């Protein structure tokens, strides 16, 4: 599933890269936001009183769109958090979720919002994790170097193909 450390490109971000310790912006608890107002009652500021949610995440942006040399297209970087597979579904459905990575003409689509990633020593999920497409968020392109410094794993090209196909089906579903 993963390229070896020697095969991985740690000087660029690629679709499917796994990052550590990313602030998961889509996980903000709306009740944890406090708004500041001026004398006329207009909201002029806000701050979050809850602790930031930091976790592993996967790059979903297509590699050519986040190429730093592509100054026209690279406006933001799309990410999605990783979740422990054991929290994503019931124990008796975990195998079905894992098998849902393989989409072809004969499979019935299930678990479209998740893509399973196998366990690795660089991640804290001993049974593997799922990329949660339903929680994707974007960060500005000026975050590139910060995210690059958080890169821990790179998927093999054939795995990226499966993930991107499933991502496309997720957004195309009716």
C-alpha positions in Angstrom: 0.0 0.0 0.0 2.9 2.4 0.8 6.1 3.2 -1.0 9.2 2.5 1.0 11.0 5.5 2.6 13.6 5.4 -0.1 11.0 5.5 -2.9 8.9 8.2 -1.3 9.2 11.8 -2.5 9.6 14.0 0.6 10.2 17.2 -1.4 6.7 17.4 -2.9 3.1 16.7 -1.9 1.2 14.1 -3.9 -2.4 13.0 -3.9 -2.8 10.3 -1.3 0.1 11.5 0.9 -0.5 10.9 4.6 0.4 13.7 6.9 0.7 13.8 10.7 -0.5 16.3 13.3 -2.7 18.4 11.0 -5.2 20.8 12.5 -8.5 19.3 11.2 -10.4 22.5 10.4 -13.7 20.7 9.6 -13.9 19.3 13.1 -14.6 22.6 14.8 -17.4 22.3 17.3 -19.8 25.2 16.4 -20.7 25.6 20.1 -17.0 26.2 20.8 -16.9 29.4 18.7 -17.2 32.7 20.5 -18.1 35.8 18.5 -17.0 39.3 19.4 -19.2 42.2 18.5 -18.7 46.0 18.3 -21.1 48.5 20.0 -23.6 48.2 17.1 -23.8 44.4 17.5 -22.0 43.6 14.3 -19.8 40.5 14.6 -16.3 41.6 14.1 -14.2 38.8 15.5 -14.3 35.2 16.6 -12.2 32.8 18.6 -12.4 29.1 19.5 -12.6 28.2 23.1 -12.2 24.5 22.5 -8.9 22.6 22.1 -7.9 22.3 18.4 -8.5 18.8 16.9 -5.2 17.5 15.5 -4.9 14.2 13.6 -3.4 12.4 10.6 -4.9 13.5 7.3 -4.6 12.6 3.6 -4.0 14.9 0.7 -7.0 14.6 -1.7 -6.0 17.3 -4.2 -4.7 16.0 -7.5 -0.9 16.0 -7.7 -0.8 18.4 -10.7 -3.0 20.9 -9.0 -0.7 21.2 -6.0 2.5 21.2 -7.8 4.3 24.3 -6.5 5.4 25.2 -10.0 1.8 25.4 -11.1 1.2 28.9 -9.8 -2.1 29.2 -11.8 -4.0 26.2 -10.4 -2.6 25.9 -6.9 -4.9 28.0 -4.9 -5.6 25.6 -2.0 -4.9 22.1 -0.9 -7.7 19.7 -0.1 -7.3 17.3 2.8 -9.4 14.8 4.7 -8.9 13.3 8.2 -8.0 9.8 8.9 -10.1 7.9 11.5 -9.5 4.7 13.3 -11.3 2.0 11.4 -12.8 0.7 14.7 -14.7 3.9 15.1 -16.0 4.0 11.5 -18.3 1.1 11.6 -19.4 -1.9 13.7 -17.0 -4.8 14.2 -19.0 -7.2 12.0 -18.9 -4.7 9.1 -15.2 -3.9 9.1 -14.3 -6.5 6.4 -17.0 -5.1 4.1 -15.6 -1.6 4.6 -12.1 -2.9 3.8 -13.3 -4.7 0.7 -15.1 -1.5 -0.5 -11.8 -0.1 -1.6 -12.0 -2.3 -4.7 -14.6 -0.8 -7.0 -15.3 -2.4 -10.4 -18.4 -3.2 -12.5 -19.3 -6.2 -10.4 -19.3 -4.6 -7.0 -22.1 -3.1 -5.2 -21.1 0.3 -3.9 -20.8 0.6 -0.1 -19.0 2.8 2.3 -18.3 5.3 -0.4 -17.3 8.0 2.1 -14.4 5.9 3.4 -11.2 4.6 1.9 -9.3 2.1 4.0 -5.6 2.5 4.6 -3.6 -0.4 6.2 -1.8 0.0 9.5 1.7 1.3 9.4 4.2 2.0 12.2 4.1 5.7 11.5 0.4 5.9 12.3 -1.3 5.3 15.7 -4.1 3.1 14.3 -3.2 -0.5 15.0 -6.0 -2.0 12.8 -5.8 0.6 10.1 -7.6 3.8 9.3 -10.1 5.2 6.9 -9.9 8.5 5.0 -13.2 10.2 5.6 -14.2 12.0 2.4 -17.2 13.5 4.0 -15.0 15.6 6.2 -12.7 17.1 3.5 -11.5 20.7 3.9 -9.1 23.0 2.2 -6.1 25.0 3.4 -4.5 27.9 1.6 -1.6 27.2 -0.8 0.8 29.1 1.5 0.5 26.1 3.8 2.3 23.9 1.4 5.7 23.8 3.2 4.1 23.3 6.6 2.1 20.3 5.2 5.2 19.0 3.4 7.0 18.9 6.7 4.2 16.8 8.1 4.4 14.1 5.4 5.0 10.7 6.8 3.8 8.2 4.1 3.2 8.1 0.4 0.8 5.6 -1.3 1.8 3.5 -4.2 0.5 4.7 -7.6 -2.0 1.8 -7.9 -3.4 2.5 -4.5 -3.8 6.2 -5.4 -5.7 5.2 -8.5 -8.2 3.2 -6.3 -8.5 6.0 -3.8 -9.1 8.6 -6.5 -11.7 6.4 -8.2 -13.6 5.9 -5.0 -13.4 9.7 -4.2 -14.9 10.4 -7.6 -17.7 7.9 -7.0 -18.3 9.5 -3.6 -18.8 13.0 -5.1 -20.8 11.7 -8.0 -23.3 9.7 -6.0 -27.0 10.7 -6.2 
